[in-house]
Amino acid sequence: MTTFTRRNFLRTSIIGGVAATCIKPFDTLAAFGKQEQFAIRVALTSGDNRADMAFRALQPFSKEIAQAIGNRRVVLKPNNVNINVPLASTHVDTLEGILEFLKSLGKTENTIIAESAANGPTLDGFKNFGYFRLADKYGVKLVDLDQEPFDIIHVFDEKDFRPHAVRISHLMFDPGSFIVSVARMKTHDRVFATLSLKNIVFGSPIKDQGFTFSASSKKGTTSDKPIMHGSGFRGINYNLYAMSRQLHPHLAVIDGFEGMEGNGPNDGTPVDHRVCVAGLDWLAADRVALELMGIEFANVGYMNFCSQTGLGVADLNKIQVIGESINNHKKSYKLSDNFKDQLIWKNPVSQNLSESQKSNFRLSYT
């Protein structure tokens, strides 16, 4: 594990502040006209130290982040989809870089690290990945969302076109929370890629204590995470879009130091990428991450829906990428084996209905 000192961070801050005055977007400003045409900024850093990369990626937004946090609680939400697979989960060094940045703003006193791990006890994952040392070093609290109060919301299911109740952590809905998505660049077997938004939407549904997706699961316990998936490629894309209005990060940090390609989010293989993306517009940050991964934006359903309805900026011509050049850091991530099946969201539902189902739909409109 990489170690570093506060002095190194302070030195980085000074260098980063000077560099920011010279930074240009991934293509020159002249290529797009005047800077005023950019709707949003996204930072892209590279290097050999995860914590340093995250720290530097956040620096250009220091003033905006401090103002946005105000007196709110800061919630760092890692992506621990599998408590036993480090490659599938948020690295402790990325969290440390963010905490050092928050410390430089004087914002660590009311900061927590919160998660509802997908496949087992959340705190076991925190222990496995070394998060407890962050609690000791920065005085932050580690929170298992499964043990916190929850609200009930309803989501879509493509099998029956009916609303289904889901328990969602109240902490993630609370207006008093400033949500930071600390995600990892990974391909996905249902929506092409899992980045900052998906980390929030699918980490917020809770599960019962003792539940695991295995034979060892405690009898009578359940998880509400599968309900959010909507029973198919259409359902998951729609629910991500629909929930993004209520459940989205206020700040996105996407670690691509070591990404995952292939059959993510659990069973993929590593990609040595050494990049980090950060921004206050989650869609813009996820869009830049897709470009870095070589994934076609047109294939990611929920991001297209969010873009079409103005829930963020996805047009690269309107995003000022500061720091590094996208073109200098592009990789072609191998997609999930079922990537062609995932494209079904593009087809009208009626193309896949039986004649009797089509007849029922026609009758419902007469």
Sine and cosine of phi, psi and omega as CSV:
sin_phi,cos_phi,sin_psi,cos_psi,sin_omega,cos_omega
0.00,0.00,0.73,-0.68,-0.01,-1.00
-0.93,0.36,0.68,-0.74,0.08,-1.00
-0.91,-0.42,0.37,-0.93,-0.04,-1.00
-0.34,-0.94,0.17,-0.99,-0.05,-1.00
-0.85,-0.53,0.28,-0.96,0.05,-1.00
-0.87,0.50,-0.58,0.82,0.01,-1.00
-0.87,0.49,-0.65,0.76,0.03,-1.00
-0.88,0.48,-0.64,0.77,0.01,-1.00
-0.92,0.39,-0.66,0.75,0.02,-1.00
-0.90,0.44,-0.63,0.77,0.05,-1.00
-0.89,0.45,-0.68,0.73,0.04,-1.00
-0.87,0.49,-0.64,0.77,-0.01,-1.00
-0.87,0.49,-0.68,0.74,-0.01,-1.00
-0.92,0.40,-0.72,0.69,0.01,-1.00
-0.89,0.46,-0.68,0.73,-0.01,-1.00
-0.89,0.45,-0.61,0.79,0.00,-1.00
-0.90,0.43,-0.64,0.77,0.05,-1.00
-0.93,0.37,-0.69,0.73,-0.04,-1.00
-0.89,0.45,-0.56,0.83,-0.05,-1.00
-0.87,0.49,-0.47,0.88,0.00,-1.00
-0.96,0.28,-0.28,0.96,-0.03,-1.00
-0.95,-0.30,-0.08,1.00,-0.13,-0.99
-0.92,0.39,0.62,-0.79,0.12,-0.99
-0.83,-0.56,0.34,-0.94,0.05,-1.00
-0.93,0.38,0.03,-1.00,-0.09,-1.00
-0.89,0.46,-0.48,0.88,0.25,-0.97
-0.90,-0.44,0.28,-0.96,-0.07,-1.00
-0.92,0.40,0.43,-0.90,0.05,-1.00
-0.85,0.53,-0.55,0.83,-0.02,-1.00
-0.88,0.48,-0.49,0.87,-0.04,-1.00
-0.91,0.41,-0.43,0.90,-0.05,-1.00
-0.91,-0.42,0.02,1.00,-0.05,-1.00
1.00,-0.06,-0.45,-0.89,-0.09,-1.00
-0.96,0.29,0.43,-0.90,-0.04,-1.00
-0.87,0.50,-0.46,0.89,-0.04,-1.00
-0.88,0.48,-0.31,0.95,-0.02,-1.00
-0.96,0.28,-0.31,0.95,-0.01,-1.00
-0.97,0.24,0.77,-0.64,-0.02,-1.00
-0.99,0.13,-0.46,0.89,-0.15,-0.99
-0.39,-0.92,0.40,-0.92,0.06,-1.00
-0.93,-0.37,0.59,-0.81,0.13,-0.99
-0.73,-0.68,0.71,-0.70,0.00,-1.00
-0.99,-0.10,0.63,-0.77,0.06,-1.00
-0.77,-0.64,0.87,-0.50,0.04,-1.00
-0.85,-0.52,0.31,-0.95,0.08,-1.00
-0.64,-0.77,0.26,-0.97,0.02,-1.00
0.36,-0.93,-0.23,-0.97,-0.07,-1.00
-0.91,-0.42,0.19,0.98,-0.03,-1.00
-0.68,-0.73,0.92,-0.39,-0.06,-1.00
-0.82,0.57,-0.75,0.66,-0.06,-1.00
-0.88,0.47,-0.70,0.72,0.00,-1.00
-0.90,0.45,-0.65,0.76,0.01,-1.00
-0.88,0.47,-0.69,0.73,0.01,-1.00
-0.91,0.41,-0.68,0.74,0.01,-1.00
-0.86,0.51,-0.75,0.66,-0.03,-1.00
-0.92,0.38,-0.55,0.83,0.01,-1.00
-0.91,0.41,-0.50,0.87,-0.04,-1.00
-1.00,0.06,-0.39,0.92,-0.09,-1.00
-0.81,0.59,-0.69,0.73,-0.03,-1.00
-0.88,0.48,-0.26,0.96,-0.06,-1.00
-0.95,-0.30,0.25,0.97,-0.12,-0.99
-0.78,0.63,-0.78,0.63,-0.07,-1.00
-0.90,0.43,-0.72,0.70,-0.02,-1.00
-0.91,0.42,-0.65,0.76,-0.02,-1.00
-0.92,0.39,-0.70,0.71,0.01,-1.00
-0.86,0.51,-0.67,0.74,0.01,-1.00
-0.93,0.37,-0.65,0.76,-0.03,-1.00
-0.92,0.39,-0.60,0.80,0.02,-1.00
-0.93,0.37,-0.75,0.66,-0.04,-1.00
0.81,0.59,-0.84,-0.54,0.03,-1.00
-0.98,-0.19,0.20,0.98,-0.05,-1.00
-0.97,0.24,0.39,-0.92,0.14,-0.99
-0.95,0.33,0.70,-0.71,0.07,-1.00
-1.00,-0.10,0.83,-0.56,0.01,-1.00
-0.93,-0.35,0.94,-0.34,0.12,-0.99
-1.00,0.04,0.91,-0.42,-0.07,-1.00
-0.95,-0.31,0.98,-0.18,0.08,-1.00
-0.97,0.26,0.18,-0.98,0.06,-1.00
-0.93,-0.37,0.99,-0.10,0.01,-1.00
-0.93,-0.37,0.94,0.33,-0.05,-1.00
-0.93,0.38,-0.45,0.89,0.03,-1.00
-0.66,-0.75,0.90,-0.43,-0.13,-0.99
-0.95,0.31,-0.10,1.00,-0.03,-1.00
-0.90,-0.43,0.02,1.00,-0.05,-1.00
-0.86,-0.51,0.98,-0.17,-0.03,-1.00
-0.84,0.54,-0.61,0.79,-0.04,-1.00
-0.90,0.44,-0.43,0.90,-0.02,-1.00
-1.00,0.03,-0.01,1.00,-0.19,-0.98
-0.79,-0.61,0.29,-0.96,-0.01,-1.00
-0.94,0.35,0.76,-0.65,-0.05,-1.00
-0.98,0.22,0.61,-0.79,-0.03,-1.00
-0.87,0.49,-0.54,0.84,-0.03,-1.00
-0.92,0.38,-0.55,0.83,0.07,-1.00
-0.90,0.45,-0.70,0.71,0.06,-1.00
-0.87,0.49,-0.63,0.77,-0.02,-1.00
-0.91,0.40,-0.63,0.78,0.05,-1.00
-0.87,0.49,-0.64,0.77,0.03,-1.00
-0.93,0.37,-0.66,0.75,0.01,-1.00
-0.91,0.42,-0.61,0.80,0.07,-1.00
-0.90,0.44,-0.63,0.78,0.05,-1.00
-0.90,0.44,-0.72,0.69,0.02,-1.00
-0.89,0.46,-0.59,0.81,0.05,-1.00
-0.89,0.46,-0.62,0.79,0.02,-1.00
-0.91,0.41,-0.37,0.93,0.05,-1.00
-1.00,-0.08,-0.09,1.00,-0.08,-1.00
0.96,0.29,0.57,0.82,-0.10,-0.99
-0.87,-0.49,0.43,0.90,-0.02,-1.00
-1.00,-0.09,-0.22,0.97,-0.08,-1.00
-0.90,0.43,-0.52,0.85,-0.01,-1.00
-0.87,-0.49,0.76,0.65,-0.02,-1.00
-0.89,-0.46,0.67,-0.75,0.05,-1.00
-0.77,-0.64,0.38,-0.93,0.18,-0.98
-0.94,-0.35,0.88,-0.47,-0.15,-0.99
-0.76,-0.66,0.65,-0.76,-0.02,-1.00
-0.38,-0.92,0.40,-0.91,0.26,-0.96
-0.84,-0.55,1.00,-0.10,-0.07,-1.00
-0.89,0.46,0.51,-0.86,-0.13,-0.99
-0.97,0.26,-0.63,0.78,-0.24,-0.97
-0.89,-0.46,0.22,0.98,0.00,-1.00
0.03,-1.00,-0.13,-0.99,-0.02,-1.00
-0.87,0.49,0.81,-0.58,-0.06,-1.00
-0.85,0.52,-0.69,0.72,-0.05,-1.00
-0.93,0.37,-0.44,0.90,0.10,-0.99
-0.90,0.43,-0.66,0.75,0.06,-1.00
-0.90,0.45,-0.68,0.73,0.04,-1.00
-0.85,0.53,-0.65,0.76,0.02,-1.00
-0.92,0.38,-0.71,0.70,-0.03,-1.00
-0.87,0.49,-0.57,0.82,-0.10,-0.99
-0.99,-0.15,0.11,0.99,0.12,-0.99
0.99,0.16,0.36,0.93,-0.05,-1.00
-0.95,0.31,-0.41,0.91,-0.09,-1.00
-0.90,0.43,-0.46,0.89,0.04,-1.00
-0.92,0.38,-0.43,0.90,0.06,-1.00
-0.94,0.35,-0.61,0.79,0.04,-1.00
-0.89,0.46,-0.66,0.75,-0.01,-1.00
-0.93,0.36,-0.65,0.76,-0.11,-0.99
-0.98,0.22,-0.62,0.79,-0.13,-0.99
-0.93,-0.36,-0.09,1.00,0.01,-1.00
0.95,0.30,0.35,0.93,0.02,-1.00
-1.00,0.05,0.40,-0.92,0.00,-1.00
-0.99,-0.12,0.66,-0.75,0.08,-1.00
-0.99,-0.13,0.83,-0.56,-0.15,-0.99
-0.85,-0.52,0.77,-0.64,0.14,-0.99
-1.00,-0.05,0.94,-0.34,-0.05,-1.00
-0.89,0.46,-0.39,0.92,0.01,-1.00
-0.92,0.38,-0.29,0.96,-0.02,-1.00
-0.96,-0.26,0.16,0.99,-0.04,-1.00
-0.96,-0.27,0.24,-0.97,0.06,-1.00
-0.87,0.49,0.42,-0.91,-0.02,-1.00
-0.69,-0.72,0.34,-0.94,0.12,-0.99
-0.92,-0.40,0.29,-0.96,0.05,-1.00
-0.95,-0.31,0.80,-0.59,0.13,-0.99
-0.81,-0.58,0.15,-0.99,-0.01,-1.00
-0.83,-0.56,0.67,-0.74,-0.02,-1.00
-0.81,-0.59,0.22,-0.98,-0.07,-1.00
-1.00,0.09,0.58,-0.81,0.12,-0.99
-0.79,-0.61,0.83,-0.56,-0.11,-0.99
-0.96,0.26,-0.19,0.98,0.01,-1.00
-0.97,0.24,-0.58,0.81,-0.06,-1.00
-0.79,-0.61,0.01,1.00,0.03,-1.00
0.83,0.56,0.58,0.81,0.01,-1.00
-0.86,-0.52,0.41,-0.91,0.09,-1.00
-0.96,0.27,0.61,-0.79,0.01,-1.00
-0.78,-0.62,0.71,-0.70,-0.06,-1.00
-0.96,0.28,0.65,-0.76,0.05,-1.00
-0.71,-0.70,0.70,-0.72,0.11,-0.99
-0.99,0.12,0.84,-0.55,-0.03,-1.00
-0.87,-0.49,0.71,-0.70,0.02,-1.00
-0.81,0.58,0.80,-0.60,0.02,-1.00
-0.89,0.45,-0.54,0.84,-0.02,-1.00
-0.85,0.52,-0.57,0.82,-0.04,-1.00
-0.98,0.20,-0.35,0.94,0.05,-1.00
-1.00,0.00,-0.38,0.92,-0.17,-0.99
-0.87,0.50,0.83,-0.56,0.06,-1.00
-0.87,0.50,-0.32,0.95,0.04,-1.00
-0.99,0.14,0.05,1.00,0.01,-1.00
-0.97,-0.25,0.75,-0.66,0.17,-0.98
-0.98,-0.18,0.95,-0.31,-0.18,-0.98
-1.00,-0.01,0.83,-0.55,0.07,-1.00
-0.92,-0.39,0.90,-0.43,0.05,-1.00
-1.00,0.07,0.90,-0.43,0.02,-1.00
-0.96,-0.27,1.00,0.08,-0.15,-0.99
-0.98,-0.17,0.01,-1.00,0.02,-1.00
-0.72,-0.69,0.59,-0.81,0.02,-1.00
-0.95,0.31,0.92,-0.39,0.00,-1.00
-0.60,-0.80,0.60,-0.80,0.19,-0.98
-0.97,0.25,0.26,-0.97,-0.11,-0.99
-0.62,-0.79,0.52,-0.85,-0.07,-1.00
-1.00,0.02,0.14,0.99,0.03,-1.00
-0.72,-0.70,-0.51,0.86,-0.04,-1.00
-0.72,-0.69,0.52,0.86,0.07,-1.00
0.94,0.35,-0.75,0.66,-0.03,-1.00
-0.54,-0.84,0.56,-0.83,0.10,-1.00
-0.91,-0.40,0.89,-0.46,-0.12,-0.99
-0.74,-0.67,-0.64,-0.77,-0.19,-0.98
-0.95,0.31,-0.68,0.73,-0.03,-1.00
-0.92,0.39,-0.74,0.67,-0.06,-1.00
-0.87,0.49,-0.56,0.83,0.06,-1.00
-0.85,0.52,-0.60,0.80,-0.02,-1.00
-0.98,0.17,-0.76,0.65,-0.09,-1.00
-0.90,0.44,-0.63,0.78,-0.07,-1.00
-0.99,-0.12,-0.12,0.99,0.14,-0.99
-1.00,-0.02,-0.21,0.98,-0.06,-1.00
-0.99,0.13,-0.55,0.83,0.10,-0.99
-0.90,0.44,0.62,-0.78,-0.09,-1.00
-0.96,-0.27,0.16,-0.99,0.05,-1.00
-0.74,-0.67,0.30,-0.95,0.05,-1.00
-0.95,0.30,0.48,-0.88,0.11,-0.99
-0.89,0.46,0.73,-0.68,0.00,-1.00
1.00,-0.06,-0.08,1.00,0.00,-1.00
-0.99,0.11,0.70,-0.72,0.17,-0.98
-0.62,-0.78,0.38,-0.92,0.07,-1.00
-1.00,0.09,0.86,0.51,-0.03,-1.00
-0.37,-0.93,0.05,-1.00,0.00,-1.00
-0.92,0.39,-0.30,0.95,-0.02,-1.00
-0.99,0.12,0.00,1.00,-0.02,-1.00
-0.88,0.47,0.68,-0.73,0.00,-1.00
-0.90,0.44,0.72,-0.69,-0.05,-1.00
-0.85,0.52,0.74,-0.68,0.06,-1.00
1.00,0.04,-0.03,1.00,0.00,-1.00
-1.00,-0.06,0.44,-0.90,-0.03,-1.00
-0.66,-0.75,0.26,-0.97,0.13,-0.99
-0.83,-0.56,0.65,-0.76,0.02,-1.00
-1.00,-0.02,-0.03,1.00,-0.02,-1.00
-0.89,0.46,-0.68,0.74,0.02,-1.00
-0.88,0.48,-0.50,0.86,-0.01,-1.00
-0.88,0.47,-0.63,0.77,0.00,-1.00
-0.89,0.46,-0.40,0.92,-0.04,-1.00
-0.96,0.29,-0.24,0.97,0.16,-0.99
0.94,0.34,0.27,0.96,0.11,-0.99
0.90,0.44,0.42,0.91,0.05,-1.00
0.27,-0.96,0.04,-1.00,-0.06,-1.00
-0.92,0.38,-0.56,0.83,0.07,-1.00
-0.94,0.34,-0.71,0.70,-0.06,-1.00
-0.88,0.48,-0.69,0.72,-0.05,-1.00
-0.93,0.36,-0.64,0.77,0.03,-1.00
-0.91,0.41,-0.66,0.75,0.00,-1.00
-0.92,0.40,-0.69,0.72,-0.04,-1.00
-0.91,0.41,-0.60,0.80,0.08,-1.00
-0.88,0.48,-0.70,0.71,0.03,-1.00
-0.89,0.45,-0.77,0.64,-0.09,-1.00
-0.90,0.44,-0.65,0.76,-0.05,-1.00
-0.97,0.23,-0.32,0.95,-0.06,-1.00
-0.88,0.47,-0.38,0.93,0.05,-1.00
-0.93,0.38,-0.53,0.85,-0.04,-1.00
-0.96,-0.26,-0.56,0.83,-0.08,-1.00
-0.87,-0.49,1.00,-0.09,0.05,-1.00
-0.51,-0.86,0.42,-0.91,0.02,-1.00
-0.96,0.27,0.57,-0.82,0.14,-0.99
-0.99,0.11,-0.36,0.93,0.05,-1.00
-0.58,-0.81,0.75,-0.66,0.01,-1.00
-0.94,-0.34,0.78,-0.63,0.15,-0.99
-0.81,-0.59,0.87,-0.49,-0.08,-1.00
-0.87,-0.49,0.92,-0.38,-0.03,-1.00
-1.00,0.09,0.88,-0.47,0.08,-1.00
-0.88,-0.47,0.42,0.91,0.04,-1.00
-0.84,0.54,-0.76,0.65,0.13,-0.99
-0.73,-0.68,0.97,-0.24,-0.01,-1.00
-1.00,0.08,-0.01,-1.00,0.08,-1.00
-0.82,-0.57,0.74,-0.67,0.07,-1.00
-0.85,-0.53,0.22,-0.98,0.00,-1.00
1.00,0.08,-0.70,-0.71,-0.14,-0.99
-1.00,0.08,0.88,0.48,0.12,-0.99
-0.96,0.27,0.22,-0.98,0.25,0.97
-1.00,-0.04,0.01,1.00,-0.06,-1.00
-0.93,-0.37,-0.64,0.77,-0.25,-0.97
-0.94,-0.35,0.36,0.93,0.01,-1.00
-0.98,0.18,-0.05,-1.00,0.00,-1.00
-0.87,-0.49,0.39,-0.92,-0.12,-0.99
-0.96,0.30,0.50,-0.87,0.11,-0.99
-0.82,-0.58,0.87,-0.50,0.04,-1.00
-0.98,0.19,0.98,-0.17,-0.15,-0.99
-0.89,-0.46,-0.67,0.75,0.10,-0.99
0.86,0.50,0.75,0.66,0.07,-1.00
-0.75,-0.66,0.29,-0.96,0.10,-0.99
-0.58,-0.82,0.66,-0.75,-0.02,-1.00
-0.86,-0.51,0.65,-0.76,0.05,-1.00
-0.55,-0.83,0.56,-0.83,0.04,-1.00
-0.11,-0.99,0.35,-0.94,0.00,-1.00
-1.00,0.03,-0.19,0.98,0.13,-0.99
-0.96,-0.28,0.96,-0.29,-0.11,-0.99
-0.86,0.51,-0.62,0.79,-0.05,-1.00
-0.92,0.38,-0.65,0.76,0.04,-1.00
-0.89,0.46,-0.67,0.74,0.01,-1.00
-0.90,0.43,-0.70,0.71,0.02,-1.00
-0.91,0.42,-0.58,0.82,0.03,-1.00
-0.90,0.45,-0.69,0.72,0.04,-1.00
-0.90,0.44,-0.65,0.76,0.03,-1.00
-0.88,0.47,-0.67,0.74,0.06,-1.00
-0.85,0.53,-0.69,0.72,-0.01,-1.00
-0.88,0.47,-0.66,0.75,0.03,-1.00
-0.90,0.43,-0.53,0.85,-0.02,-1.00
-1.00,0.06,-0.09,1.00,-0.01,-1.00
0.95,0.30,0.47,0.88,-0.02,-1.00
-0.98,-0.21,0.75,-0.66,-0.02,-1.00
-0.92,0.38,0.85,-0.52,0.03,-1.00
-0.84,0.53,-0.60,0.80,-0.04,-1.00
-0.88,0.48,-0.29,0.96,-0.04,-1.00
-1.00,-0.04,-0.15,0.99,-0.07,-1.00
-0.99,-0.17,0.98,-0.21,-0.17,-0.99
-0.84,0.55,-0.83,0.56,-0.12,-0.99
-0.90,0.44,-0.56,0.83,0.03,-1.00
-0.93,0.37,-0.60,0.80,0.07,-1.00
-0.91,0.42,-0.67,0.74,0.03,-1.00
-0.87,0.49,-0.70,0.72,-0.01,-1.00
-0.91,0.42,-0.63,0.77,0.02,-1.00
-0.91,0.41,-0.69,0.72,-0.04,-1.00
-0.90,0.44,-0.45,0.89,-0.06,-1.00
-0.96,-0.29,0.26,0.97,0.14,-0.99
0.95,0.31,0.50,0.86,-0.01,-1.00
-1.00,-0.02,0.19,0.98,0.01,-1.00
0.27,-0.96,0.00,-1.00,-0.03,-1.00
-0.95,-0.31,0.83,-0.55,0.01,-1.00
-0.86,-0.51,-0.11,0.99,0.01,-1.00
-0.98,0.18,0.91,-0.42,-0.03,-1.00
-0.87,0.49,-0.43,0.90,0.05,-1.00
-0.93,0.36,-0.24,0.97,0.00,-1.00
-0.93,-0.37,0.14,0.99,0.00,-1.00
-0.92,-0.39,0.84,-0.54,0.09,-1.00
-1.00,-0.03,0.94,-0.34,0.03,-1.00
-1.00,0.01,0.89,-0.45,-0.08,-1.00
-0.96,-0.29,0.56,-0.83,-0.02,-1.00
0.96,-0.27,-0.98,-0.21,-0.02,-1.00
-1.00,-0.10,0.23,-0.97,0.07,-1.00
-1.00,-0.02,0.76,-0.65,0.09,-1.00
-0.83,0.56,-0.71,0.71,-0.08,-1.00
-0.88,0.48,-0.41,0.91,0.01,-1.00
-0.99,0.11,-0.14,0.99,-0.10,-0.99
-0.74,-0.67,0.29,0.96,0.02,-1.00
-0.95,0.33,0.65,-0.76,0.14,-0.99
-0.79,-0.62,0.36,-0.93,0.09,-1.00
-0.95,-0.30,1.00,-0.04,0.00,-1.00
-0.93,0.37,0.71,-0.70,0.12,-0.99
-0.92,0.39,0.72,-0.69,-0.04,-1.00
-1.00,0.10,0.19,-0.98,0.09,-1.00
-0.87,0.49,0.51,-0.86,-0.02,-1.00
-0.83,0.55,-0.46,0.89,-0.08,-1.00
-0.99,-0.17,0.40,0.92,-0.14,-0.99
-0.86,0.51,-0.51,0.86,0.01,-1.00
-0.92,0.39,-0.60,0.80,0.04,-1.00
-0.90,0.43,-0.54,0.84,-0.05,-1.00
-0.91,0.42,-0.34,0.94,-0.05,-1.00
-0.97,0.23,-0.01,1.00,-0.04,-1.00
-0.87,0.50,-0.38,0.92,0.00,-1.00
-0.87,0.49,-0.35,0.94,-0.02,-1.00
-0.98,0.21,-0.32,0.95,-0.09,-1.00
-1.00,-0.03,0.59,-0.80,0.11,-0.99
-0.85,0.52,0.61,-0.79,-0.02,-1.00
-0.85,0.52,-0.61,0.79,-0.10,-1.00
-0.88,0.48,-0.39,0.92,0.00,-1.00
-0.92,0.40,-0.34,0.94,-0.07,-1.00
-0.93,-0.38,0.19,0.98,0.00,-1.00
-1.00,-0.07,0.48,-0.88,0.11,-0.99
-0.95,0.30,0.21,-0.98,0.00,-1.00
-0.88,0.48,-0.63,0.78,0.00,-1.00
-0.92,0.40,-0.62,0.78,0.04,-1.00
-0.91,0.41,-0.65,0.76,0.04,-1.00
-0.88,0.47,-0.64,0.77,0.00,-1.00
-0.90,0.43,-0.65,0.76,0.02,-1.00
-0.90,0.44,-0.62,0.78,0.05,-1.00
-0.90,0.43,-0.66,0.75,-0.01,-1.00
-0.90,0.43,-0.65,0.76,0.01,-1.00
-0.90,0.43,-0.55,0.84,-0.05,-1.00
-0.93,0.36,-0.29,0.96,-0.01,-1.00
-0.97,-0.23,0.10,0.99,-0.03,-1.00
-0.93,-0.36,0.00,0.00,0.00,0.00
